[in-house]
Amino acid sequence: MIKAKGCSVWLFVSAVFFLSGCATRHEVIDMDSRLRVMEEQRETRLRAESEVVARMGELEGRMEAQEQDLRSSFARMRSEMDHLRLAIQELQGSLEESTFRTRGVTEKRNLLAEELAFLKDSLMTLSGRMQHMADYVGFESSGEELERKKVVNEEKKVDIPDLSPDLDALYKEAKQAFDNGLFEKARDGFHEILVHFPDSNLADNAQFWIGDIYYREKWYEKAILEYQKVIDNYPKGNKVASALLKQGFAFEKLGQKANARLILEELLRKYPGSSESLIAQRKLRQL
């Protein structure tokens, strides 16, 4: 459009000079040179404009690519933030669960400490009463009597025969009494095993049955303490899983479902696939 306009101006000026009859040949040549210079300047401007347009297009392309990269980076960052939020939520849940478990263990420990203190007080009271009765009737305490017999035997140089009971026979008799519901006799028999054979392969069984006797007598607090002795004193024995299971049952009987759930879950973690774990799973669904 600019080129057409330039040609029209040139024709118009030429026509004016021609019609007026005043234009010389030199002036026409000069005018033509000026027009050519203007045309070259116009073409130079057009080329410059083209280059500017090309550069603008290139810049727009780069900006679009950068914008696309920024959008992709933003999407990745947003995805990473979502993953971080989920991870934080999971950690928070684990922390709350750990706090709950710690609280349950603390409550259990405090309960056991209270029960142990109560049992110690009861034992001291009972011992005091027995001593009072012994003094009243004129009996010697068992410790003094044993010491006196020891001194007499040493003085007389008498050999005391070995009267240690037989382990298998003692265990069999105590277990038979347990099965027949003679709990006092069974408890005495199992206690005798723990006294004379504390390191035998039947010691953990004897300790477990003592806990079971208290459980059947519905003295659940005492049963929990006796089961704990199995766990603490015989960690490699074959009655630890059963002791954990019965502890969970005892806590459930006391109405402490949270502690029961913690004990049964501990059983599932430590002894997966055992017969006790299957019973624990069924019990947990009921709590």
RODO-2510 file (C-alpha; in nm, 4 decimals, decimal comma):
residues 287
     n   res          X          Y          Z
     1     m     0,0000     0,0000     0,0000
     2     i     0,2893     0,2352     0,0817
     3     k     0,4603     0,1424    -0,2469
     4     a     0,1484     0,2270    -0,4469
     5     k     0,1172     0,5556    -0,2636
     6     g     0,4807     0,6434    -0,3466
     7     c     0,4269     0,5701    -0,7158
     8     s     0,1183     0,7893    -0,7213
     9     v     0,3121     1,0778    -0,5691
    10     w     0,5899     1,0395    -0,8228
    11     l     0,3471     1,0354    -1,1141
    12     f     0,1624     1,3317    -0,9742
    13     v     0,4797     1,5375    -0,9317
    14     s     0,6014     1,4401    -1,2801
    15     a     0,2716     1,5348    -1,4293
    16     v     0,2765     1,8711    -1,2572
    17     f     0,6219     1,9480    -1,3822
    18     f     0,5373     1,8283    -1,7277
    19     l     0,2172     2,0256    -1,7523
    20     s     0,3639     2,3361    -1,6089
    21     g     0,6481     2,3208    -1,8552
    22     c     0,8814     2,4511    -1,5877
    23     a     1,0647     2,1228    -1,5012
    24     t     1,4066     2,0685    -1,6535
    25     r     1,5705     1,7326    -1,7162
    26     h     1,8072     1,7846    -1,4280
    27     e     1,5242     1,8454    -1,1867
    28     v     1,3417     1,5340    -1,3050
    29     i     1,6532     1,3222    -1,2481
    30     d     1,6999     1,4738    -0,9049
    31     m     1,3393     1,4066    -0,8172
    32     d     1,3726     1,0485    -0,9385
    33     s     1,6829     0,9980    -0,7196
    34     r     1,5016     1,1313    -0,4187
    35     l     1,2098     0,9008    -0,4806
    36     r     1,4458     0,6027    -0,5110
    37     v     1,6093     0,6974    -0,1822
    38     m     1,2677     0,7196    -0,0205
    39     e     1,1756     0,3805    -0,1686
    40     e     1,4962     0,2274    -0,0317
    41     q     1,4289     0,3804     0,3071
    42     r     1,0763     0,2430     0,2979
    43     e     1,2043    -0,1067     0,2079
    44     t     1,4636    -0,0805     0,4869
    45     r     1,1853     0,0095     0,7302
    46     l     0,9762    -0,2818     0,5991
    47     r     1,2659    -0,5228     0,6481
    48     a     1,3206    -0,3835     0,9963
    49     e     0,9514    -0,4239     1,0717
    50     s     0,9660    -0,7814     0,9409
    51     e     1,2638    -0,8569     1,1610
    52     v     1,0844    -0,7021     1,4584
    53     v     0,7745    -0,9105     1,3850
    54     a     0,9907    -1,2236     1,3514
    55     r     1,1675    -1,1488     1,6773
    56     m     0,8367    -1,0814     1,8478
    57     g     0,7080    -1,4165     1,7197
    58     e     1,0221    -1,5881     1,8447
    59     l     0,9881    -1,4161     2,1824
    60     e     0,6230    -1,5144     2,2017
    61     g     0,7217    -1,8751     2,1275
    62     r     0,9838    -1,8671     2,3987
    63     m     0,7404    -1,7113     2,6402
    64     e     0,4822    -1,9774     2,5619
    65     a     0,7437    -2,2510     2,6134
    66     q     0,8530    -2,0922     2,9412
    67     e     0,4925    -2,0564     3,0464
    68     q     0,4355    -2,4236     2,9680
    69     d     0,7438    -2,5162     3,1689
    70     l     0,6224    -2,3022     3,4565
    71     r     0,2823    -2,4678     3,4437
    72     s     0,4451    -2,8124     3,4447
    73     s     0,6715    -2,7130     3,7346
    74     f     0,3730    -2,5744     3,9223
    75     a     0,1804    -2,8967     3,8639
    76     r     0,4750    -3,1009     3,9905
    77     m     0,5141    -2,8796     4,2953
    78     r     0,1438    -2,9054     4,3665
    79     s     0,1609    -3,2850     4,3387
    80     e     0,4618    -3,2922     4,5707
    81     m     0,2774    -3,0700     4,8174
    82     d    -0,0194    -3,3081     4,8105
    83     h     0,2142    -3,6003     4,8795
    84     l     0,3745    -3,4061     5,1616
    85     r     0,0326    -3,3302     5,3114
    86     l    -0,0563    -3,7008     5,2982
    87     a     0,2766    -3,7927     5,4556
    88     i     0,2225    -3,5349     5,7306
    89     q    -0,1268    -3,6709     5,7936
    90     e     0,0098    -4,0260     5,8154
    91     l     0,2853    -3,9153     6,0527
    92     q     0,0330    -3,7284     6,2619
    93     g    -0,1870    -4,0378     6,2737
    94     s     0,1101    -4,2534     6,3744
    95     l     0,2025    -4,0001     6,6409
    96     e    -0,1509    -3,9996     6,7804
    97     e    -0,1546    -4,3798     6,7782
    98     s     0,1826    -4,3922     6,9542
    99     t     0,0586    -4,1405     7,2090
   100     f    -0,2504    -4,3519     7,2662
   101     r    -0,0412    -4,6675     7,3051
   102     t     0,1993    -4,4921     7,5407
   103     r    -0,0921    -4,3674     7,7463
   104     g    -0,2341    -4,7193     7,7621
   105     v     0,1005    -4,8681     7,8645
   106     t     0,1427    -4,5987     8,1286
   107     e    -0,2030    -4,6703     8,2656
   108     k    -0,1243    -5,0416     8,2688
   109     r     0,2058    -4,9812     8,4465
   110     n     0,0391    -4,7571     8,7045
   111     l    -0,2330    -5,0156     8,7587
   112     l     0,0202    -5,2937     8,8046
   113     a     0,2223    -5,0784     9,0428
   114     e    -0,0885    -5,0064     9,2478
   115     e    -0,1856    -5,3723     9,2517
   116     l     0,1672    -5,4730     9,3496
   117     a     0,1706    -5,2198     9,6324
   118     f    -0,1686    -5,3488     9,7470
   119     l    -0,0436    -5,7079     9,7405
   120     k     0,2699    -5,6159     9,9344
   121     d     0,0602    -5,4380    10,1976
   122     s    -0,1737    -5,7364    10,2182
   123     l     0,1201    -5,9733    10,2514
   124     m     0,2754    -5,7661    10,5273
   125     t    -0,0584    -5,7482    10,7077
   126     l    -0,1064    -6,1236    10,6745
   127     s     0,2482    -6,1908    10,7901
   128     g     0,1914    -5,9670    11,0907
   129     r    -0,1277    -6,1511    11,1808
   130     m     0,0430    -6,4901    11,1464
   131     q     0,3307    -6,3761    11,3631
   132     h     0,0874    -6,2421    11,6205
   133     m    -0,0985    -6,5761    11,6247
   134     a     0,2302    -6,7666    11,6478
   135     d     0,3405    -6,5567    11,9438
   136     y     0,0019    -6,6016    12,1052
   137     v     0,0009    -6,9827    12,0702
   138     g     0,3697    -7,0141    12,1491
   139     f     0,4827    -7,1372    11,8039
   140     e     0,8191    -7,0502    11,6576
   141     s     0,8334    -6,8859    11,3196
   142     s     0,9311    -7,1081    11,0311
   143     g     1,2594    -6,9234    10,9829
   144     e     1,3610    -6,9569    11,3464
   145     e     1,2614    -7,3229    11,3526
   146     l     1,4672    -7,4007    11,0430
   147     e     1,7672    -7,2180    11,1880
   148     r     1,7327    -7,4071    11,5157
   149     k     1,7141    -7,7415    11,3366
   150     k     2,0172    -7,6486    11,1300
   151     v     2,2190    -7,5712    11,4436
   152     v     2,1094    -7,8955    11,6106
   153     n     2,2014    -8,0999    11,3031
   154     e     2,5402    -7,9371    11,2824
   155     e     2,6036    -8,0064    11,6488
   156     k     2,5007    -8,3697    11,6186
   157     k     2,6746    -8,4083    11,2798
   158     v     2,3667    -8,5832    11,1457
   159     d     2,3402    -8,6277    10,7677
   160     i     2,0045    -8,4975    10,6412
   161     p     1,8676    -8,7158    10,3607
   162     d     1,7743    -8,5563    10,0275
   163     l     1,3962    -8,5087    10,0383
   164     s     1,3640    -8,3039     9,7158
   165     p     1,0366    -8,3869     9,5414
   166     d     1,0197    -8,5352     9,1934
   167     l     0,9490    -8,2669     8,9325
   168     d     0,7327    -8,4690     8,6957
   169     a     0,5292    -8,6249     8,9738
   170     l     0,4796    -8,2882     9,1443
   171     y     0,3706    -8,1208     8,8204
   172     k     0,1378    -8,4066     8,7309
   173     e    -0,0269    -8,3973     9,0737
   174     a    -0,0690    -8,0165     9,0643
   175     k    -0,2116    -8,0201     8,7108
   176     q    -0,4544    -8,2977     8,8000
   177     a    -0,5738    -8,0954     9,0986
   178     f    -0,6167    -7,7926     8,8696
   179     d    -0,8216    -7,9937     8,6206
   180     n    -1,0421    -8,1215     8,9034
   181     g    -1,1050    -7,7720     9,0351
   182     l    -0,8935    -7,8140     9,3496
   183     f    -0,7342    -7,4749     9,3082
   184     e    -0,5699    -7,4408     9,6513
   185     k    -0,3974    -7,7752     9,6198
   186     a    -0,2963    -7,7001     9,2613
   187     r    -0,1617    -7,3563     9,3554
   188     d     0,0489    -7,5033     9,6364
   189     g     0,1865    -7,7675     9,4001
   190     f     0,2807    -7,5152     9,1316
   191     h     0,4398    -7,2869     9,3911
   192     e     0,6463    -7,5805     9,5153
   193     i     0,7726    -7,6353     9,1608
   194     l     0,8809    -7,2712     9,1394
   195     v     1,0620    -7,3025     9,4735
   196     h     1,2458    -7,6290     9,4072
   197     f     1,2757    -7,6177     9,0263
   198     p     1,2859    -7,2475     8,9232
   199     d     1,5011    -7,3193     8,6160
   200     s     1,3216    -7,6301     8,4921
   201     n     1,1355    -7,6534     8,1625
   202     l     0,8093    -7,6738     8,3556
   203     a     0,8604    -7,3583     8,5624
   204     d     0,6941    -7,1277     8,3075
   205     n     0,3986    -7,3675     8,2822
   206     a     0,3627    -7,3724     8,6601
   207     q     0,3702    -6,9921     8,6731
   208     f     0,1095    -6,9715     8,3967
   209     w    -0,1278    -7,2127     8,5738
   210     i    -0,0980    -7,0066     8,8911
   211     g    -0,2212    -6,7070     8,6905
   212     d    -0,4972    -6,9211     8,5440
   213     i    -0,6116    -7,0260     8,8906
   214     y    -0,6597    -6,6608     8,9896
   215     y    -0,8366    -6,5991     8,6578
   216     r    -1,0826    -6,8812     8,7265
   217     e    -1,1345    -6,7469     9,0769
   218     k    -1,2219    -6,4142     8,9066
   219     w    -0,9388    -6,2316     9,0832
   220     y    -0,8418    -6,0708     8,7532
   221     e    -0,5991    -5,8122     8,8943
   222     k    -0,3906    -6,0830     9,0596
   223     a    -0,4157    -6,3009     8,7487
   224     i    -0,2713    -6,0166     8,5369
   225     l     0,0262    -5,9874     8,7718
   226     e     0,0923    -6,3630     8,7644
   227     y     0,0689    -6,3739     8,3846
   228     q     0,3177    -6,0860     8,3735
   229     k     0,5668    -6,2998     8,5670
   230     v     0,5495    -6,5534     8,2836
   231     i     0,6300    -6,2782     8,0315
   232     d     0,9115    -6,1228     8,2389
   233     n     1,0757    -6,4319     8,3901
   234     y     1,0368    -6,6764     8,1003
   235     p     1,0494    -6,4672     7,7796
   236     k     1,1655    -6,7665     7,5746
   237     g     0,9164    -7,0123     7,7203
   238     n     0,6177    -7,1616     7,5440
   239     k     0,3574    -6,9834     7,7555
   240     v     0,4275    -6,6174     7,6750
   241     a     0,1679    -6,5958     7,3966
   242     s    -0,0925    -6,7643     7,6184
   243     a    -0,0060    -6,5270     7,9038
   244     l    -0,0572    -6,2224     7,6788
   245     l    -0,3878    -6,3642     7,5573
   246     k    -0,5179    -6,4262     7,9090
   247     q    -0,3975    -6,0822     8,0200
   248     g    -0,6083    -5,9299     7,7431
   249     f    -0,9078    -6,1358     7,8553
   250     a    -0,8534    -6,0298     8,2189
   251     f    -0,8402    -5,6590     8,1266
   252     e    -1,1609    -5,7065     7,9253
   253     k    -1,3257    -5,8680     8,2296
   254     l    -1,2262    -5,5623     8,4362
   255     g    -1,3934    -5,3359     8,1782
   256     q    -1,0609    -5,1935     8,0584
   257     k    -1,1153    -5,2494     7,6893
   258     a    -0,8402    -5,0089     7,5803
   259     n    -0,5765    -5,2029     7,7746
   260     a    -0,7218    -5,5309     7,6533
   261     r    -0,6944    -5,4114     7,2942
   262     l    -0,3316    -5,3017     7,3435
   263     i    -0,2301    -5,6369     7,4928
   264     l    -0,4020    -5,8365     7,2180
   265     e    -0,2473    -5,6186     6,9457
   266     e     0,0943    -5,6762     7,1032
   267     l     0,0240    -6,0494     7,0865
   268     l    -0,0570    -6,0213     6,7144
   269     r     0,2700    -5,8353     6,6483
   270     k     0,4931    -6,0699     6,8453
   271     y     0,3301    -6,4044     6,7652
   272     p     0,1583    -6,3814     6,4242
   273     g     0,0169    -6,7061     6,2942
   274     s    -0,0040    -6,8690     6,6383
   275     s    -0,3250    -7,0246     6,7640
   276     e    -0,3386    -6,7541     7,0339
   277     s    -0,3244    -6,4826     6,7652
   278     l    -0,6298    -6,6294     6,5917
   279     i    -0,8241    -6,6152     6,9170
   280     a    -0,6973    -6,2595     6,9754
   281     q    -0,8209    -6,1504     6,6310
   282     r    -1,1704    -6,2786     6,7059
   283     k    -1,1654    -6,1069     7,0439
   284     l    -1,0500    -5,7738     6,8974
   285     r    -1,3485    -5,7719     6,6608
   286     q    -1,5732    -5,7923     6,9661
   287     l    -1,4089    -5,5063     7,1590
***
